[in-house]
Structure formats: C-alpha cells, structure tokens
C-alpha cells in the first residue's frame, strides 16, 4: 500500500510543479483574488453568480480562463495534500518497524501544510517574489521527500549496485555539494521568474548586445518590501531585472560545470549503477541548458518555460537519488566487502 501511495504522490507531484509554473507564467497567479475559494466559491461561479462574485472584488474583474487555471492547480495540489496525509498516517503506523520512514512522513506532512500556507500568501500578498520563490522551493522539497521515502521503502538501489573504490570515498560529499548548488540555482531561477526578469536579456550569449550591461544588484535582491504592493508583472526597473537575469545566467554556468564534472566522476566510478546515474545526470543537464537558452532565444514561449521548470524538478530528483544512493553505502562496502543479493556481507 505504501509503495502505491508514494508512486501516486510522486507522479502527481510531477504534475503539480509544472502546473504551478504554467499558472504563474500565463499570468494567472491572481486569477482568483481569494483563497482557498475563487471569488467566494469553491467552484468558479457562472452566470448571475459570477456577476455577484465579481462585484465583491471591483479591483479584480473576473477572468474565467485565468481563474480556472488557478482553481485546477488548487484541486490537483489539494489531492496531493490528501495523498501526503495518507502517506504520513501509514508511515506513522509502521513507526516501530520503519522509524526513519515515520519521521520523514511527518516531515513531509509538515512541508505540505506550510506549502498550503505559501499558496495562500501568494494570493493574499499579491505575488510577493519571496513567497512565490518559496512556494516553488516548497513544491520541489515535497517531491524530493516523496522520492526519498520511495527509495527508502524499496530498500534496494533503483539503478543497480553502487559499489565504489576507496579512491572514490569523497564522491558522496561532492554529490551533496552538487545538490546544494542546484538548490541555490533553482532558488535564483524562482527569483528571476517572480520578478519577471526572464526577458531582461533578450539575446544570447550577450545581454542587450553587451557582455556586461547596466545592472543594479542592490535593488535586484531586496527580499522584503513591505505589505500591500501588487507585484503582478513586476515592479523593478530594467537594471535591477537585468542584474537578476545575469546572476541566474552566471549561476547556471557554475552549476553546469560542476554537475558535468560530477557526472563524469560517476561515469568513471566503475560500477554499472554509478554509470547509469552519471549518464542520467548528464542528459538531464544538457536538456535543462538547452531549455534555458531556448527561453531567451525564442523569447520565453510558454511550453518551453514550463518545460524548463519541469526539467529543474527532474534534475533535482536525480541529484536526490544520487545522494541517497551514495550516502546510504556502508563504510565496509567502500573497503571492498562483497555484496550478494543486495545484502552487505562481512569481509
């Protein structure tokens, strides 16, 4: 039962994250001016009810196509929340046999509750960039924890045995650094999107036909500007948006080089499992870079922008998988202890 719940939650999570990006990128983040309903209703009102509902929000005319996008996202996210609740209950009931899963299940439930609050604040605080970025990171944290639970519940590596040689003892630390770098880059991407800075540089590889255009880094990274400001379509001027965009580009170069190097280390590690992980990481990295460049070259087409968000989620899940596979290795395995049937044997 637990495995089915985790698989359903992971698949649904991989729908919720790109769907949230689609809502944000299609300018439907404030399609419903209230929460959790939409214009006071849990189902979008129509006809006379729609007129009455819209009159209650004179500053926010009802746009059904935007409101429906927002409500569909809420319905799907709510379903994921119910699945997470079921996972936490099942994990807690088996806490004596699987204490780590029980703790992770409670952590996952806490994250999904906080994620719901972030969803509410996204609307009530009118797309405040810090909240929008946090909402993105919360969604990615949710699917990462679901994947971690799934891998732990299986009890065996998904990609074959990950035996390594003594000289590769530091590979796990390198993978952790790669994960942290990727999380920072995703946060920077979320900040870019939340501040409508994705098109601040309309050309590539230069920006505004320059290698170093005018930028205002001080204004670009002010995290909190008070309450009551409507951030829809952004409030920053061009130099600040350019600074955000260029920071994201420079971060992409650093992260791409590091992850490419990590992928090569995995490919050279010797084991079949490590080579599979390294190849998967390399392919996802190339895909994500291609999507990022396409966003600029083709001026942020919606399908490509959504795919870029989905690519970030898949790349993150790959790094989570790599870290779990490496950090779960017993110390004796690194010293060459034989492994039979997936069970560590004494040397």
C-alpha positions in Angstrom: 0.0 0.0 0.0 2.8 2.4 1.0 4.6 1.9 -2.3 1.4 2.7 -4.3 0.7 5.8 -2.3 4.3 7.0 -2.8 4.2 6.3 -6.6 0.9 8.1 -7.0 2.1 11.1 -4.9 5.4 11.3 -6.9 3.6 11.2 -10.2 1.0 13.8 -9.0 3.8 16.0 -7.6 5.5 15.9 -11.0 2.2 17.3 -12.4 1.7 19.9 -9.7 5.1 21.6 -10.1 4.9 22.2 -13.9 1.2 23.1 -13.5 2.1 25.8 -10.9 4.7 27.1 -13.3 2.1 27.2 -16.1 -0.3 29.2 -13.9 2.4 31.7 -12.9 3.9 32.0 -16.4 0.4 32.5 -18.0 -0.2 35.4 -15.6 -3.0 33.6 -13.8 -1.4 33.7 -10.3 -4.0 36.2 -9.2 -6.8 34.7 -11.3 -8.6 34.1 -8.0 -8.2 37.1 -5.6 -9.1 35.0 -2.6 -8.1 31.6 -1.0 -9.0 28.8 -0.8 -12.1 29.5 -2.9 -12.3 31.7 -6.0 -14.5 34.8 -5.7 -16.0 33.3 -2.6 -16.8 29.9 -4.2 -15.1 26.5 -4.3 -16.2 26.1 -7.9 -15.9 29.0 -10.3 -19.3 30.8 -10.4 -21.1 31.3 -13.7 -23.9 33.5 -14.9 -25.6 35.7 -12.3 -23.5 34.3 -9.5 -20.4 35.3 -11.5 -21.6 38.9 -11.7 -22.3 38.9 -8.0 -19.0 37.4 -7.2 -17.1 39.9 -9.4 -18.9 42.8 -7.8 -17.4 41.8 -4.5 -14.0 42.3 -5.9 -14.3 45.5 -8.0 -10.5 45.9 -8.2 -10.1 42.4 -9.7 -12.5 41.7 -12.7 -13.3 38.0 -13.1 -11.4 36.4 -16.0 -12.7 32.9 -16.2 -9.8 31.5 -18.3 -7.3 32.6 -15.6 -9.5 31.7 -12.7 -10.0 28.2 -14.0 -6.2 27.7 -14.4 -5.7 28.7 -10.7 -8.5 26.5 -9.4 -7.4 23.4 -11.4 -4.0 23.9 -9.8 -5.5 24.1 -6.4 -7.6 21.0 -6.9 -4.6 19.0 -8.0 -2.4 20.3 -5.2 -5.2 19.5 -2.7 -5.4 16.0 -4.0 -1.6 15.7 -3.5 -2.1 17.0 0.1 -4.6 14.2 0.8 -2.2 11.6 -0.5 0.6 13.0 1.7 -1.7 12.8 4.7 -2.4 9.1 3.9 1.4 8.5 3.5 2.1 10.1 6.9 -0.6 8.0 8.6 0.6 4.8 7.0 4.3 5.6 7.9 3.4 6.5 11.5 1.5 3.2 12.0 4.7 1.3 11.0 7.0 3.6 13.1 8.4 0.7 15.1 9.4 -1.3 12.1 10.4 1.7 9.9 11.2 4.7 12.2 13.1 6.7 9.6 10.1 6.5 7.2 7.8 7.6 10.0 9.9 10.7 10.7 10.2 11.5 7.0 6.4 11.1 6.7 5.8 13.6 9.4 8.3 16.0 7.9 6.6 15.6 4.5 3.2 16.4 6.1 4.7 19.5 7.8 6.1 20.7 4.4 2.8 20.2 2.6 1.0 22.2 5.3 3.5 25.0 5.0 3.2 24.8 1.3 -0.5 25.3 1.5 0.2 28.5 3.6 2.6 29.7 1.0 -0.1 29.2 -1.6 -2.5 31.3 0.4 0.1 34.0 0.9 1.0 34.0 -2.8 -2.6 35.3 -3.3 -3.1 37.5 -0.2 0.3 39.1 -0.5 -0.2 39.7 -4.3 2.6 37.6 -5.8 5.3 38.8 -3.4 8.5 37.5 -5.0 9.9 35.9 -1.8 6.7 34.0 -1.3 6.5 32.9 -4.9 10.1 31.7 -4.8 9.4 29.9 -1.5 6.3 28.3 -3.0 8.4 26.9 -5.8 11.0 25.5 -3.4 8.3 24.1 -1.2 6.9 22.1 -4.2 10.3 20.8 -5.1 11.0 19.9 -1.5 7.7 18.0 -1.4 8.5 15.8 -4.4 12.1 15.3 -3.2 10.9 13.9 0.2 8.4 11.7 -1.6 11.2 10.3 -3.7 13.4 9.8 -0.7 10.6 7.8 1.0 10.1 5.7 -2.1 13.8 4.9 -2.3 14.0 4.0 1.4 10.8 1.9 1.3 12.2 -0.1 -1.6 15.2 -0.9 0.4 17.4 -1.5 -2.6 19.0 0.8 -5.2 16.9 1.5 -8.3 20.0 1.7 -10.5 21.9 -1.4 -9.5 24.7 -1.9 -7.0 26.6 1.3 -6.3 29.9 -0.3 -5.1 32.8 2.2 -5.3 36.6 2.1 -4.9 38.4 3.5 -1.9 39.7 6.4 -4.0 36.0 7.5 -4.6 35.3 7.9 -0.9 34.7 11.6 -1.3 32.2 11.2 -4.1 29.2 11.4 -1.7 30.5 14.8 -0.4 30.9 16.0 -4.0 27.3 14.9 -4.8 26.0 16.8 -1.7 27.8 20.0 -2.8 26.2 19.5 -6.3 22.7 19.2 -4.7 23.2 22.4 -2.7 24.5 24.3 -5.7 21.5 23.1 -7.7 19.0 24.2 -5.0 20.6 27.6 -4.9 20.4 27.9 -8.7 16.7 26.8 -8.6 16.0 29.5 -6.0 17.7 32.0 -8.2 15.6 30.9 -11.1 12.5 31.3 -9.0 13.6 34.8 -8.1 14.1 35.5 -11.8 10.6 34.3 -12.7 8.9 36.0 -9.7 10.4 39.4 -10.6 9.5 39.0 -14.3 13.2 39.1 -15.2 13.3 36.2 -17.7 13.3 38.5 -20.7 15.6 41.2 -19.2 18.2 39.9 -21.6 16.6 39.2 -24.9 19.7 37.9 -26.6 22.3 35.2 -26.1 25.2 34.8 -25.2 25.3 38.5 -24.8 22.8 40.6 -22.8 21.3 43.7 -24.5 24.1 43.4 -27.1 26.7 43.7 -24.3 28.8 41.3 -22.2 28.2 43.4 -19.1 25.1 45.7 -19.3 24.0 48.2 -16.8 22.8 46.4 -13.6 21.5 47.3 -10.2 22.3 44.4 -7.8 21.3 46.4 -4.7 17.7 46.7 -5.8 17.6 43.3 -7.5 17.9 41.3 -4.3 15.8 43.2 -1.8 13.8 40.3 -0.3 11.1 42.2 1.5 9.5 45.5 0.5 6.5 45.6 2.9 2.9 44.6 2.5 0.2 45.9 0.2 2.3 46.1 -3.0 0.9 44.3 -6.1 3.8 42.5 -7.7 1.9 41.3 -10.8 4.1 42.0 -13.9 6.9 43.2 -11.6 7.9 46.5 -10.0 11.7 46.6 -10.7 13.3 48.8 -13.3 15.4 47.4 -16.1 18.9 47.5 -14.5 17.6 45.5 -11.4 15.9 42.9 -13.6 19.0 42.6 -15.7 21.1 42.0 -12.6 18.7 39.2 -11.6 18.8 37.6 -15.1 22.6 37.8 -15.4 23.0 36.4 -11.9 20.9 33.4 -13.0 23.0 33.0 -16.1 26.3 33.1 -14.2 24.9 30.7 -11.7 23.9 28.4 -14.5 27.4 28.3 -15.8 28.9 27.4 -12.4 26.3 24.7 -11.6 26.5 23.2 -15.1 30.3 22.9 -15.0 30.2 21.3 -11.5 27.4 18.9 -12.4 29.1 17.9 -15.6 32.2 17.2 -13.7 30.2 15.2 -11.1 28.5 13.2 -13.9 31.9 12.3 -15.4 33.1 11.2 -12.0 30.1 8.9 -11.7 30.7 7.6 -15.3 34.3 6.8 -14.2 33.3 5.2 -10.9 33.4 1.7 -12.2 30.0 0.3 -11.2 27.0 -0.1 -13.5 24.8 1.8 -11.1 27.1 4.8 -10.9 27.5 4.9 -14.7 23.7 4.9 -15.1 23.3 7.7 -12.6 26.1 9.7 -14.2 24.6 9.3 -17.7 21.1 10.3 -16.5 22.6 13.4 -14.8 24.5 14.4 -17.9 21.5 14.0 -20.2 19.2 16.0 -17.9 21.8 18.7 -17.5 22.1 19.1 -21.3 18.3 19.2 -21.6 18.0 21.9 -19.0 20.7 24.0 -20.5 19.0 23.7 -23.9 15.7 24.7 -22.5 17.2 27.7 -20.7 18.9 29.0 -23.8 15.7 28.4 -25.8 13.8 30.6 -23.3 16.0 33.5 -24.2 16.4 32.9 -28.0 12.7 32.3 -28.6 11.5 35.0 -26.1 10.0 32.8 -23.4 7.5 30.6 -25.2 5.1 29.2 -22.6 5.7 25.5 -23.4 9.5 25.9 -23.2 9.3 27.9 -20.0 7.1 25.3 -18.3 9.4 22.5 -19.6 12.3 24.4 -18.0 10.6 24.3 -14.6 9.9 20.5 -15.1 13.5 20.0 -16.1 14.7 21.6 -12.9 12.4 19.3 -10.9 13.8 16.2 -12.7 17.4 17.4 -12.3 16.8 17.9 -8.6 15.2 14.4 -8.2 18.3 12.9 -10.0 20.6 14.6 -7.5 18.5 13.5 -4.6 18.7 9.9 -5.9 22.4 10.1 -6.4 22.9 11.4 -2.9 20.7 8.8 -1.3 22.5 6.0 -3.2 25.9 7.3 -2.1 25.2 8.3 1.5 23.4 5.0 2.3 26.5 2.9 1.4 28.0 1.2 4.5 31.6 2.0 5.2 32.6 -1.6 4.7 31.4 -1.5 1.2 33.9 1.2 0.3 36.6 -1.1 1.7 35.6 -3.8 -0.8 33.3 -6.1 1.2 31.4 -8.5 -1.1 27.7 -7.9 -1.7 25.4 -10.8 -2.5 21.7 -10.3 -3.4 21.8 -6.7 -2.3 22.9 -7.5 1.3 26.2 -6.4 2.7 28.4 -9.3 3.7 31.3 -9.1 6.2 34.8 -9.0 4.7 
